[in-house]
């Protein structure tokens, strides 16, 4: 009982991950910190809902609608909604009106996506100018200008994004059953207390709680290996 996630990668350069889930018995979850933002759609006893979940700067407890089916499209870093700066979405959920199989975005009605056609959904938004991408290209810039542009494009500082990515990597390794001491060393933490502080801030559960199945406490939101981590 809780939350069971299925997720996949995408060949679209503006999609980080496509996921779906169902809530069974869970009323709350630990929402882990993440640098990306998602389109989220769900159907439950009270009908179909839609919204945009912004990047999350730290782990937090979040309510879970009962007996609901969820679909999420997680966007790549640098992808944004014109007229809504990424920084304005940090630690925020913005609900979008839904009716007759479509949701409203920037004055237009968009067909609700399915798990298998997220790429077509995103391509339509790009063609209509409802979604845009500011690819984070390397340029000859001062450090301050580069950091400002990165924050403008993502909503979080590059340092915070890297900290979140490292905490995710550590959490995935711990859930696989790796020892905390080894995880701390392999992911670049100074020591286990440093790892513990990072997990508490960005993931929620402790290393001990994550080791093995990670079933103790409230269920976690989506955690997965990135392509880089999968190749380790």
Buried (B, 14 or more C-beta within 10 A) or exposed (E): EBBEBEBEEBEBEBBBBBBBBBBBEBEEBBBBBBBBBBBBBBBBEEEBBBBBBBBBBBBBEBEBBEEBBBBBBBBBBBBBBEEBEBBEBBBBEBEBEBEEEBBEBBEEEBEBBEBEEBBEBBBBBBEEEBBBBBEBEEEEEEEEEBBEBBBBBBBBBBEBBEBBBBBBBBBBBBBEEBEBEEBBBEBEBEEBEEBBEBBBBBBBBBBEBBBEEBEEBBBBBBBBBBEEBEEE
